[in-house]
Amino acid sequence: MMKKLLLLLSISILNINPSIGEQNLLQRVKNNPNEAIKLCSKLREFNSKGISASDEKAIKHVAAKKGFNPTNAEIYSIYAIGLHCPEVI
């Protein structure tokens, strides 16, 4: 019983952390518009080669450049696109 409770608590805590991270990523985009605009330029370059911003290649680029895991790289890209380059696909 105690092991099940501990497991449930651990899972609950892990489920809370991503939303906190997402808020920080949004703040990073808002607080560093030049950084986001620079990313938009790279994403436009990917688009010109037929690569979408959600493609694995683009996500890996953002992850490597920013030091994010792939999930956070994709979230960061979405926020940057939404705020600074909505024409990027």
C-alpha positions in Angstrom: 0.0 0.0 0.0 2.8 2.4 0.9 4.7 1.7 -2.3 1.5 2.4 -4.4 1.0 5.7 -2.5 4.6 6.7 -3.1 4.4 5.8 -6.8 1.2 7.8 -7.2 2.7 10.8 -5.4 5.8 10.6 -7.6 3.7 10.5 -10.8 1.6 13.5 -9.6 4.7 15.5 -9.0 6.1 14.7 -12.4 2.9 15.7 -14.1 3.0 19.1 -12.4 6.6 20.0 -13.5 6.0 20.2 -17.3 3.4 23.0 -16.9 5.8 25.0 -14.8 8.5 24.5 -17.5 6.1 25.6 -20.2 5.4 28.8 -18.4 9.2 29.4 -18.1 9.6 28.8 -21.8 6.8 31.3 -22.6 8.5 33.8 -20.4 11.8 33.2 -22.0 10.3 33.9 -25.5 8.5 37.0 -24.1 11.6 38.3 -22.3 14.1 37.6 -25.2 12.3 38.7 -28.4 15.6 38.9 -30.3 16.4 35.3 -29.4 13.0 34.2 -30.7 13.2 36.3 -33.8 16.6 34.7 -34.6 14.9 31.3 -34.2 12.2 32.4 -36.6 14.8 33.2 -39.2 16.2 29.6 -38.9 12.7 28.1 -39.0 12.0 30.2 -42.2 15.1 28.7 -43.6 13.9 25.2 -42.8 10.5 26.1 -44.4 12.2 27.2 -47.6 13.8 23.7 -47.8 10.4 22.0 -47.2 11.0 21.3 -43.5 8.3 22.3 -41.1 9.0 23.7 -37.7 7.6 20.5 -36.1 9.9 18.3 -38.1 12.3 16.2 -36.1 15.3 17.9 -37.8 14.0 21.4 -36.8 13.2 20.3 -33.2 16.7 18.7 -32.9 18.2 21.9 -34.1 16.4 24.0 -31.4 17.1 21.4 -28.7 20.8 21.5 -29.5 21.0 25.3 -29.8 19.1 26.0 -26.6 20.0 23.0 -24.5 16.4 21.8 -24.3 15.0 18.3 -24.5 12.9 17.7 -27.6 9.6 18.4 -25.9 10.7 21.7 -24.5 12.4 22.6 -27.9 9.0 22.0 -29.6 7.1 24.0 -27.0 9.6 26.9 -27.2 9.4 26.9 -31.0 5.6 27.0 -30.9 5.7 30.0 -28.5 8.3 31.8 -30.7 6.2 31.1 -33.8 3.0 32.3 -32.2 4.5 35.5 -31.0 7.0 36.4 -33.7 6.5 34.5 -36.9 3.0 33.1 -37.4 3.6 32.5 -41.1 6.1 29.8 -40.3 4.7 26.3 -40.7 
